[in-house]
Amino acid sequence: MNKPMKLKITLILLLVTSLAHSQCAMCRAVVENGDSDMAKGINSGIVYLMLFPYLFLALGLFLLYRWYKKNKNM
């Protein structure tokens, strides 16, 4: 895959995940009794917490790619 295509795929994935909002069953039950501002805050918190595992995975894959590329040239 060429570099511009990888960049496009990365941007699309970032945009899709920023639009996705989800709630666990327990959070949904609490939010149904509250107002919409509280629901938006809980959704934002969930997305924020979901972000870090993906960042760590991306960092690990990037480091693995660099290691593989470095060892391939030797």
C-alpha positions in Angstrom: 0.0 0.0 0.0 1.3 3.4 -0.8 1.7 6.2 1.7 -1.2 8.5 0.5 -3.6 5.5 0.8 -2.4 4.7 4.3 -2.9 8.3 5.3 -6.5 8.3 3.9 -7.4 5.1 5.7 -5.9 6.5 9.0 -7.9 9.7 8.7 -11.1 7.8 7.9 -10.7 5.6 10.9 -10.0 8.5 13.2 -13.1 10.3 12.0 -15.3 7.3 12.4 -14.1 6.6 15.9 -14.6 10.3 16.9 -18.3 10.1 15.8 -19.0 6.8 17.6 -20.6 7.1 21.0 -21.6 4.1 23.0 -22.7 3.2 26.5 -22.4 0.2 28.7 -25.7 -1.2 30.1 -25.1 0.2 33.5 -24.3 3.7 32.2 -27.3 3.6 30.0 -29.6 2.8 33.0 -28.2 5.8 34.9 -28.4 8.2 32.0 -32.0 7.3 31.2 -32.9 8.9 34.5 -30.7 12.0 33.9 -30.6 14.8 31.5 -29.1 14.9 28.0 -26.0 17.0 29.1 -25.1 14.2 31.5 -25.5 11.6 28.7 -23.2 13.6 26.5 -20.6 13.8 29.2 -20.7 10.1 29.9 -20.4 9.3 26.2 -17.4 11.6 25.9 -15.8 9.9 28.9 -16.3 6.5 27.4 -14.8 7.6 24.1 -11.8 9.1 26.0 -11.2 5.9 28.0 -11.5 3.9 24.8 -8.8 6.0 23.1 -5.8 4.9 25.1 -5.8 1.2 24.3 -5.9 2.0 20.6 -3.1 4.5 21.0 -0.9 1.9 22.8 -1.7 -0.7 20.1 -0.9 1.8 17.3 2.4 2.7 19.1 3.3 -0.9 19.5 2.6 -1.7 15.8 4.6 1.4 14.7 7.6 0.3 16.8 7.3 -3.3 15.5 7.2 -1.9 11.9 10.3 0.2 12.5 12.1 -2.7 14.1 11.2 -5.0 11.2 12.2 -2.4 8.6 15.5 -1.8 10.3 16.3 -5.5 10.5 15.3 -6.1 6.9 17.9 -3.7 5.6 20.7 -5.4 7.5 
